[in-house]
């Protein structure tokens, strides 16, 4: 929007540049929202977000760490005082243990409170949570609505920024999902059509197309002959009807024009319906593959833990009870090392790609499932209608 | 479930033959309500089932973790004692240094217990998180994909069950929420136009002539598209009526037919977008575009198919025809405007095909548009013919003309494919609240016709036509809901106002960080926690369906707005989602 406004401003002052500017901005925006640009846009938005959150939230945690440290020395001196007090009398183990335990219980509650407020247990001054990698993953979890919650904003400014950031970012990510999911769905269909159904061999394709056209014709005859249940079957095949009808009707007159056929096989891959099982297999495979890599990276994770993490992430539930550890949320002080950390990059890519993949699979499955449900219902209707 | 519904429908068939329309529609309402209630109760029972399962799976583990905490403390105390004994001379600096080290390790142990084992910070074994209410809340959190993570399964079986529970539950929840959102959208729109804008939707004189019984529901569409509504409504009404009175069997009359088909037709476009399909169908999703076509179809099919077969007297037939012809120019006018407004660039050919507003061109235009109707819809109308006991239409000369035209269109289509930016239309957005709006139509589709017959007749036909409720109202509604929720939680949980608003936002967008969770750590009083959790779940369930509703309401208008913006920017249909979802 801002760019649009700026073009307008340009228009007012610099007449001769008007066309050039407009053309340039138009192309730029068109590129940004194109398939390639959207990836860059999302990544850029996330990076911008990570810098924003780094600056906003970076200061908060050290203060809390200071508090924790002060608290610790306070309790250490208290323990010392108790020891001294008890030492003045005869040192009694039971009594000592009892008072110590009481004191430790108090300390425990303090620590619990700190943890609830976001203390992560690290002791150095450097705000490890809001390192670049951490902030990047935070931004990513916000716009994908995963929301692990292992790091979250503490300052009021950070909270407001998060809200605004999410309002802009989520539609952007949805756009990314739909774009990429669509591309993937189409290319997957193409691959499926060409490889698995052997559309490349011309003979097979032709035969298949012929068969299909014939089936359509027969179906048309059926429906014209006027049985009540024909509606269901015609709807079941309606997915392909829109392509086939233009062929079918000429076919009625000049007995399957070859022109129509070639056109048909040209467009055919658009209409291939990928079986649900393949989609499911892809999703399961993706989750398992990710799980294998993650359980290699994280020492304490079993395979189940890792696949649980992948599922929870990709379904955007995002509990945050299992979060990739230090290696990914780079705890180092070296900024560039963080950025170039392989596992961190991999994790982000895994999330972004995985959600697009799942969108694709749902994309492919939806049609299938809906058709199946409709056919089933129609069949049931038909059967009951007959029995009645 | 569907079997049962079908049976009731069958009963319905028999009744309608004898009874009035009123009974028929009231019965439909009941079945429709019943199906919604079934869905909701399914979700509720699924949640309860989940609650029992997770409680059984997790509660023992949690108790064990709680039992472990005192042991950790004991350990530290022991260490401290040993440390004190080892020190030869008690010296403050030495002692505090050592004590700090032990305290530090104690801290780490506690942190581990809290983050890895899910300890909630309370040692009392009777106050567990995985109570029945807690587990219920957990189930809701899972299937709405919010995922706070304040309680999470720690046992192996808990994790496995969670995965499968989510796989089944998320689609179910989506279905339920989108249905609720749909109902809410319909009723909200009805309320808005009925109550708030009663003044500006007074009927013009022309409409009073029609004496329609059910005019109230849809005719109050808007001042903008009133005439269109009128014509559609009337033709729909007449056709339904004729169907009802004509054949006892054709309960699903032509009106509902055309509607189901239309909505069904939408769906290949919306699902996997096929670029060449689009060059045919030209974005039926664009609201304005779908409308004129629908009109044309109804107008076209009604006189041609239905009336000649009915045993009506001639004058009546003529009368209805007259009404339609009289209304046609208006609808055509509107449609051409709409075409220009919404669909330019997408289908120039289509827009050009409707040349003007001349009354003499009317018939030709109808013809044109009938031809330019997407092929698949045409295809659908052929299987439909047997219902009206008509001879097959293929042999008619006018059909052949159509075929030729279609052929030419077809040959043209690849060219257009190259011309158009090959940009995919938005595909389904799953698992986001913002996706519910889109989702809803799918899910409606997936259900049988019967559930929605009533809606189709009375509401849903009007839906796409009625000018949507203004965007600002929906935004205002959502913002108001968030602020109200913030106030509620502020008083209930003693949070700050900003915190509460932030919590509401994070919850409703299903991000769900879990840094602020109701009844977490405030006091584990059973009664209080239960009330708080119940309040929160009600709030979020209603809120998500409210989001779905407002998205449902504004999506068409926003899409068209964005499209026009994109048009002025030179990119068409690219950033549609971008602002779409802001609503």
Interface residues (C-beta under 8 A of the other chain):
Chain A: X4 X25 X26 X27 X29 X30 X33 X34 X35 X68 X72 X73 X75 X76 X77 X79 X80 X83 X84 X87 X91 X93 X96 X97 X100 X101 X104 X105 X107 X108 X109 X111 X112 X113 X115 X116 X118 X119 X120 X121 X123 X141 X142 X145 X146 X147 X148 X149 X152 X156 X159 X160 X162 X163 X166 X167 X170 X171 X172 X174 X175 X177 X178 X179 X181 X182 X183 X185 X186 X189 X220 X223 X224 X225 X226 X227 X230 X231 X234 X235 X238 X239 X241 X242 X243 X245 X246 X249 X250 X252 X263 X267 X270 X271 X304 X305 X307 X308 X311 X312 X315 X316 X317 X318 X319 X320 X321 X358 X359 X362 X363 X364 X366 X367 X369 X370 X373 X374 X376 X377 X380 X381 X384 X385 X388
Chain B: X2 X3 X6 X7 X10 X69 X73 X74 X76 X77 X78 X80 X81 X84 X90 X92 X95 X96 X97 X99 X100 X103 X104 X106 X107 X108 X110 X111 X114 X115 X116 X118 X121 X141 X142 X145 X146 X147 X148 X149 X152 X154 X156 X159 X160 X162 X163 X166 X170 X264 X267 X268 X271 X272 X273 X274 X275 X276 X277 X280 X281 X374 X375 X376 X378 X379 X380 X382 X383 X384 X385 X386 X389 X392 X394 X403 X406 X407 X410 X421 X423 X424 X425 X426 X427 X428 X429 X430 X431 X432 X434 X435 X442 X445 X446 X447 X448 X498 X499 X502 X505 X506 X509 X510 X511 X512 X513 X514 X515 X520 X521 X565 X568 X569 X570 X571 X574 X575 X577 X578 X579 X580 X581 X582
